[in-house]
Amino acid sequence: MLPTTDHLGPLTEAQVQRALDRFGLGRLVSAEKAPHGGFGQNLFLTTERGGYVLRGRPHYRGQFEAERFYAEALRRHTRVPVPWPYLVDERADVFGWPYVLMPRLEGLHLSDGDTRSALDPAQRADVARALGETLAEMHTLTRDRPGRYHPVVRQVVPLEAPDASVWALPDPAPGPDAGGPYASWVTSRTLARLRTARRHRPSATTPDDLAWAGDLLSRSAPALSRPFRPCLVMEDFKEGNLVVVHRDGRWRVNGVFDLAQSYFGDGETDVARTLCAYLDEHPPTAAAFLDAHRAAAPPRPGFAERAGAYLLLDRALLWEFFQRRALRWWPETWTFRDWAGRYLSLMDEVL
């Protein structure tokens, strides 16, 4: 029996070898549980041909197809390193569920606390700059309209909205004029997640929190509505979803993965997740990340106002997840406004 996870369940060597044979990836030599990320979806495999990742039992229909679409688009049109080939088997005859096999990329996974703490502040700042540059490169992948890849129809479709009435792109003016309804979409999505969080735990997301968030988003609407060129938004760009290497005297991102939640929108949205992680750790590191990103992708006017709104959206997405999973590592009396407001204050200092 191979090492496994609660998500994948028990697997046999014969099953894994059958999957490897299907794509001609050689004889299985060893397997180990992936120590980080993926909610237990991944196993690291070594075969006579090299290292691979087995990713199995999708969390929802279309997860793997979406990941493959975005990985291929990044590979074809940018310099962002991604696992490729991304081999999807949609059949369930081997494991009982679809699975993926992809190359295992060389590099350090900074979700590991020991790995991260072994880097001194200067190295951490260099890594942060590498992330800022890579994120800017991701944002060179553009589309004419905001949208999300839909695996059933196998194409990018307009973004869904919790309130569908706010999303109506004008047919004659795609591309640079696509920012018009974006403020409404961001507001609608943020407040919808907070209302859902409130259903999970009413005391943690109060009517006051919703009013506060709505007011901030309303004040940001003019900046959000400035025209932009829709580009890839990963939505979960962070150290946990990439690996880094030190090569030729500098740190570089050597692989980005977990792309299924990506969509095409305003690339500035992607800044918040990594920025907040660095604000928690060391604000100067956050500044290094932000400065590198802005140098590589100079923002349009209104960046500071949009940054607050996008941070609020990012925090609302996570807050709903935390409330649904009953996760909490901040003072018991804090509500969403306390938690998200702290990041807004820290970000103001960096900006």
Secondary structure, DSSP 8 states (H G I E B T S, - for coil): -----TTT----HHHHHHHHHHTT---EEEEEE--SSGGG-EEEEEETTEEEEEEES-SSTTHHHHHHHHHHHHHHHS------S-EEE---TTTSS-EEEEE---SB-TTSHHHHHTS-HHHHHHHHHHHHHHHHHHTT-B-SS-BEEETTTTEEE----SSGGG----TT--GGGTTTTHHHHHHHHHHHHHHHHHHH-TTTS-HHHHHHHHHHHHHHHHHHTS----EEE-S--SGGGEEEEEETTEEEEEEE---TT-EEE-GGGGHHHHHHHHHHH-HHHHHHHHHHHHHHS---TTHHHHHHHHHHHHHHHHHHHHHHTT---S-TT--HHHHHHHHHHHHHHH-
